[in-house]
Amino acid sequence: MVLALKALEIGKDDEVITTPFTFFATAGSIHRVGAKPVFVDIKADTFNIDPEKIEAAITEKTKAIMPVHLFGQPAEMDKIMEIARKHGLKVIEDNAQGIGARFEGKVAGTIGDIGTLSFFPSKNLGAMGDGGMCLTNNDELAAKLRQLRVHGENPKYFHKWVGLNSRLDTLQAAVLLQKLPHLENWSEARRKNAEYYYEKMKNIPAIQLPVIHKKAKTIYNQFTLIVENRDGLLSYLKENEIGCAIYYPKPLHIQECFSYLNYKEGDLPVAERLAKKVISIPIFSELTTEQQDYVISKIEEFYK
Ligand SMILES: *Cc1c(COP(=O)(O)O)cnc(C)c1O
């Protein structure tokens, strides 16, 4: 993500619009290149950045929009690209969670100027350690990214830019190449598991199942519910040895390290409210129907 921002020459005094409801790296990378993250609230149903609120955040310093395809569901790229074109902004898609997802049939991460992938073990295509990748349809940007990832050198020992050491480790690449052919099947299995949850849990009034935008095809990196008494449910599921987690308990605009940005609680109410109500339950491809029934029965039991 740092490489993507550097390739687009985003740095000091620039602003990048993004979502507060995401993993830290999204805004961390913007800060890292010396730019300022500007947070725009999310939609209450899809958890993704609300396109209707983007234009109000644009200033003469805005250089780019960085939408996140959260939990595997693409943000509304049609509206985001339209706003970017209108205002001459770059678009970097943080597609760490959405490899293979689609919006209007287009592959997520290939719609904006640059898309970024993460191969952290918890992603749908996970390595055995860290790794990532930039995607672009622009040959010039591709060449620049390749150069920036080896300290900006080309030819060897001659540096046009200050890049960084950001090669994909060879051992991780070997692991990823073995796993890549299975990716589509694994994501399909996640979608099947999701369908089962939708079918079996539609009648539990205390929970809202994930809402998928009609133009989006998700890969369900997470299956995230909006629930009543979230912390109670979390403890109950953990007591019953069901793996579950909160993505994310604290939106980025009110993180301590960003206090210099001067946001305060209440500024982005949708993200703040959902941070207190979300819980993600198991969705991984190898999950069995029996295991899903167990998860569902424990959720039902809790709300009785
Ligand atoms: C995982 C993730 C990243 C990147 O994380 P790394 O650990 O640096 O690979 C970025 N953005 C989001 C939304 C993520 O989930």
The ligand as an ORCA input file, in Angstrom:
! r2SCAN-3c Opt
* xyz 0 1
  C      -4.816     -7.493      6.105
  C      -5.145     -6.155      5.659
  C      -4.185     -5.257      5.145
  C      -2.732     -5.579      4.997
  O      -2.204     -6.250      6.040
  P      -0.735     -6.856      6.033
  O      -0.712     -7.573      7.320
  O       0.175     -5.705      5.952
  O      -0.606     -7.766      4.847
  C      -4.608     -4.033      4.689
  N      -5.887     -3.668      4.725
  C      -6.842     -4.487      5.181
  C      -8.262     -4.032      5.132
  C      -6.505     -5.751      5.687
  O      -7.481     -6.553      6.139
*
